[in-house]
Amino acid sequence: MWLNHFEDQTVGEALLDRIVHRSHVFNLEGESMRKKRGKEVGKFLILVQVRRHFNS
């Protein structure tokens, strides 16, 4: 997939090799913080809409 963004596959492989050469892999467990925050934001937006509906 990444290599589709480079005209020359060798250049793409070399760039990706440089990026991940000294990288570390962290295996995280549990629910994603993005999902948790998304749920909180969704609940807040519903609450705001309900309040606006009854206050108008």
DSSP file (Angstrom, degrees, kcal/mol; ACC not computed):
  #  RESIDUE AA STRUCTURE BP1 BP2  ACC     N-H-->O    O-->H-N    N-H-->O    O-->H-N    TCO  KAPPA ALPHA  PHI   PSI    X-CA   Y-CA   Z-CA
    1    1 A M    >         0   0    0      0, 0.0     3,-1.0     0, 0.0     4,-0.3   0.000 360.0 360.0 360.0 -50.3    0.0    0.0    0.0
    2    2 A W  G >   +     0   0    0      1,-0.3     3,-1.9     2,-0.2     4,-0.2   0.876 360.0  61.0 -62.6 -36.6    2.7    2.5    1.0
    3    3 A L  G >  S+     0   0    0      1,-0.3     3,-1.3     2,-0.2    -1,-0.3   0.706  88.2  71.9 -68.9 -17.7    4.8    1.7   -2.1
    4    4 A N  G <  S+     0   0    0     -3,-1.0    -1,-0.3     1,-0.2    -2,-0.2   0.708  90.1  62.3 -66.4 -18.8    2.0    2.8   -4.4
    5    5 A H  G <  S+     0   0    0     -3,-1.9     2,-0.4    -4,-0.3    -1,-0.2   0.514  95.4  70.9 -85.6  -5.5    2.8    6.4   -3.3
    6    6 A F    <   -     0   0    0     -3,-1.3     3,-0.1    -4,-0.2     6,-0.0  -0.927  69.2-148.0-116.4 136.0    6.3    6.2   -4.8
    7    7 A E  S    S+     0   0    0     -2,-0.4     2,-0.6     1,-0.2    -1,-0.1   0.892  94.6  47.3 -65.5 -39.1    7.1    6.1   -8.4
    8    8 A D  S  > S-     0   0    0      1,-0.1     4,-1.9    -3,-0.1     3,-0.3  -0.921  73.3-155.1-108.0 118.3   10.2    4.0   -7.8
    9    9 A Q  H  > S+     0   0    0     -2,-0.6     4,-2.6     1,-0.2     5,-0.2   0.841  94.0  57.6 -61.2 -34.9    9.6    1.0   -5.4
   10   10 A T  H  > S+     0   0    0      2,-0.2     4,-2.3     1,-0.2    -1,-0.2   0.903 106.6  48.3 -64.1 -41.5   13.2    0.9   -4.4
   11   11 A V  H  > S+     0   0    0     -3,-0.3     4,-2.5     2,-0.2    -1,-0.2   0.917 111.5  50.7 -64.1 -43.4   13.1    4.6   -3.1
   12   12 A G  H  X S+     0   0    0     -4,-1.9     4,-2.4     1,-0.2    -2,-0.2   0.921 111.2  47.4 -60.7 -45.2    9.9    3.8   -1.2
   13   13 A E  H  X S+     0   0    0     -4,-2.6     4,-2.2     1,-0.2    -1,-0.2   0.898 111.7  50.9 -63.3 -40.7   11.4    0.8    0.4
   14   14 A A  H  X S+     0   0    0     -4,-2.3     4,-1.9     2,-0.2    -2,-0.2   0.913 111.1  48.0 -64.1 -43.3   14.5    2.7    1.4
   15   15 A L  H  X S+     0   0    0     -4,-2.5     4,-1.9     1,-0.2    -2,-0.2   0.931 113.2  46.9 -63.9 -45.8   12.5    5.6    2.9
   16   16 A L  H  X S+     0   0    0     -4,-2.4     4,-2.3     1,-0.2    -1,-0.2   0.874 109.5  55.1 -64.3 -36.5   10.3    3.2    4.9
   17   17 A D  H  X S+     0   0    0     -4,-2.2     4,-1.0     1,-0.2    -1,-0.2   0.896 108.3  48.6 -61.9 -40.5   13.4    1.3    6.1
   18   18 A R  H  < S+     0   0    0     -4,-1.9     4,-0.4     1,-0.2    -1,-0.2   0.869 112.1  49.8 -67.3 -36.5   14.9    4.6    7.4
   19   19 A I  H  < S+     0   0    0     -4,-1.9     3,-0.3     1,-0.2    -2,-0.2   0.922 120.0  32.9 -69.5 -44.4   11.7    5.5    9.2
   20   20 A V  H >< S+     0   0    0     -4,-2.3     3,-1.3     1,-0.2    -1,-0.2   0.470  90.8  97.5 -94.3  -1.3   11.2    2.1   11.0
   21   21 A H  T 3< S+     0   0    0     -4,-1.0    -1,-0.2     1,-0.3    -2,-0.1   0.899  99.0  23.9 -56.3 -46.2   14.8    1.2   11.5
   22   22 A R  T 3  S+     0   0    0     -4,-0.4    -1,-0.3    -3,-0.3    -2,-0.1   0.094  97.8 126.3-108.0  22.5   15.0    2.5   15.1
   23   23 A S    <   -     0   0    0     -3,-1.3     2,-0.4     1,-0.0    -3,-0.1  -0.340  48.5-142.6 -79.7 161.9   11.3    2.2   15.9
   24   24 A H        -     0   0    0     -2,-0.1     2,-0.5     2,-0.0    -2,-0.1  -0.948  10.0-134.8-122.3 144.9    9.8    0.3   18.8
   25   25 A V        -     0   0    0     -2,-0.4     2,-0.6     2,-0.0    -2,-0.0  -0.886  16.7-167.3-103.1 127.3    6.6   -1.7   18.8
   26   26 A F        -     0   0    0     -2,-0.5     2,-0.9     2,-0.0    -2,-0.0  -0.963   8.5-154.7-115.0 118.4    4.2   -1.2   21.7
   27   27 A N        -     0   0    0     -2,-0.6     2,-0.3     2,-0.0    -2,-0.0  -0.830  19.4-167.9 -93.3 109.1    1.4   -3.7   22.0
   28   28 A L        -     0   0    0     -2,-0.9     2,-0.3     2,-0.1    -2,-0.0  -0.721   5.0-156.8-100.2 147.3   -1.3   -1.9   23.9
   29   29 A E        +     0   0    0     -2,-0.3     2,-0.1     2,-0.1    -2,-0.0  -0.822  48.1  43.4-118.5 160.0   -4.4   -3.5   25.4
   30   30 A G  S    S-     0   0    0     -2,-0.3     2,-0.1     2,-0.0     3,-0.1  -0.319  95.3 -33.4  98.5 176.8   -7.8   -2.2   26.3
   31   31 A E        -     0   0    0      1,-0.1    -2,-0.1    -2,-0.1     2,-0.1  -0.427  69.6-101.2 -74.5 144.8  -10.2    0.2   24.5
   32   32 A S     >  -     0   0    0      1,-0.1     4,-2.1    -2,-0.1     5,-0.1  -0.358  19.0-133.8 -63.7 140.0   -8.8    2.9   22.3
   33   33 A M  H  > S+     0   0    0      1,-0.2     4,-2.8     2,-0.2     5,-0.3   0.836 108.0  58.5 -64.1 -32.5   -8.7    6.4   23.9
   34   34 A R  H  > S+     0   0    0      2,-0.2     4,-2.4     1,-0.2    -1,-0.2   0.911 106.7  47.2 -62.5 -41.3  -10.2    7.8   20.6
   35   35 A K  H  > S+     0   0    0      2,-0.2     4,-2.3     1,-0.2    -2,-0.2   0.926 112.8  48.9 -65.7 -43.8  -13.2    5.4   21.0
   36   36 A K  H  X S+     0   0    0     -4,-2.1     4,-2.0     1,-0.2    -2,-0.2   0.939 114.8  44.1 -61.1 -47.5  -13.6    6.4   24.6
   37   37 A R  H  X S+     0   0    0     -4,-2.8     4,-2.7     1,-0.2    -1,-0.2   0.874 110.9  55.3 -66.5 -36.6  -13.5   10.1   23.8
   38   38 A G  H  X S+     0   0    0     -4,-2.4     4,-2.5    -5,-0.3    -1,-0.2   0.902 107.6  48.9 -62.5 -40.9  -15.7    9.7   20.8
   39   39 A K  H  X S+     0   0    0     -4,-2.3     4,-2.3     2,-0.2    -1,-0.2   0.910 111.8  49.4 -64.1 -42.1  -18.4    8.1   23.0
   40   40 A E  H  X S+     0   0    0     -4,-2.0     4,-2.1     2,-0.2    -2,-0.2   0.917 112.4  47.1 -64.1 -43.5  -18.1   10.9   25.5
   41   41 A V  H  X S+     0   0    0     -4,-2.7     4,-2.6     1,-0.2    -2,-0.2   0.910 110.9  52.5 -64.4 -42.5  -18.4   13.5   22.8
   42   42 A G  H  X S+     0   0    0     -4,-2.5     4,-2.0     1,-0.2    -2,-0.2   0.907 109.5  48.4 -60.1 -43.4  -21.4   11.7   21.3
   43   43 A K  H  X S+     0   0    0     -4,-2.3     4,-2.2     1,-0.2    -1,-0.2   0.900 111.8  50.5 -63.3 -40.8  -23.2   11.6   24.6
   44   44 A F  H  X S+     0   0    0     -4,-2.1     4,-2.4     1,-0.2    -2,-0.2   0.919 109.4  49.8 -63.8 -44.7  -22.5   15.3   25.1
   45   45 A L  H  X S+     0   0    0     -4,-2.6     4,-2.2     1,-0.2    -1,-0.2   0.885 110.5  50.0 -64.1 -39.0  -23.9   16.2   21.7
   46   46 A I  H  X S+     0   0    0     -4,-2.0     4,-2.4     2,-0.2    -1,-0.2   0.921 110.5  50.5 -64.2 -43.1  -27.1   14.3   22.3
   47   47 A L  H  X S+     0   0    0     -4,-2.2     4,-2.4     1,-0.2    -2,-0.2   0.908 110.2  49.5 -61.2 -42.9  -27.5   16.0   25.6
   48   48 A V  H  X S+     0   0    0     -4,-2.4     4,-2.4     1,-0.2    -1,-0.2   0.912 111.3  49.4 -62.6 -43.5  -27.1   19.4   24.0
   49   49 A Q  H  X S+     0   0    0     -4,-2.2     4,-2.2     2,-0.2    -2,-0.2   0.902 111.0  49.3 -64.0 -41.0  -29.6   18.6   21.3
   50   50 A V  H  X S+     0   0    0     -4,-2.4     4,-2.1     2,-0.2    -2,-0.2   0.927 111.7  48.8 -64.4 -44.6  -32.2   17.4   23.8
   51   51 A R  H  X S+     0   0    0     -4,-2.4     4,-1.8     1,-0.2    -2,-0.2   0.911 111.3  49.7 -62.7 -41.9  -31.8   20.5   25.9
   52   52 A R  H  X S+     0   0    0     -4,-2.4     4,-0.9     1,-0.2    -1,-0.2   0.897 109.3  53.3 -63.0 -39.1  -32.1   22.7   22.9
   53   53 A H  H  < S+     0   0    0     -4,-2.2     3,-0.4     1,-0.2    -2,-0.2   0.922 114.7  39.1 -62.3 -45.2  -35.3   20.9   21.8
   54   54 A F  H  < S+     0   0    0     -4,-2.1    -1,-0.2     1,-0.2    -2,-0.2   0.685 114.6  53.5 -82.7 -18.0  -37.0   21.3   25.2
   55   55 A N  H  <        0   0    0     -4,-1.8    -1,-0.2    -5,-0.2    -2,-0.2   0.536 360.0 360.0 -92.0  -6.6  -35.8   24.9   25.8
   56   56 A S     <        0   0    0     -4,-0.9    -1,-0.2    -3,-0.4    -2,-0.1   0.479 360.0 360.0 -90.0 360.0  -37.1   26.2   22.4
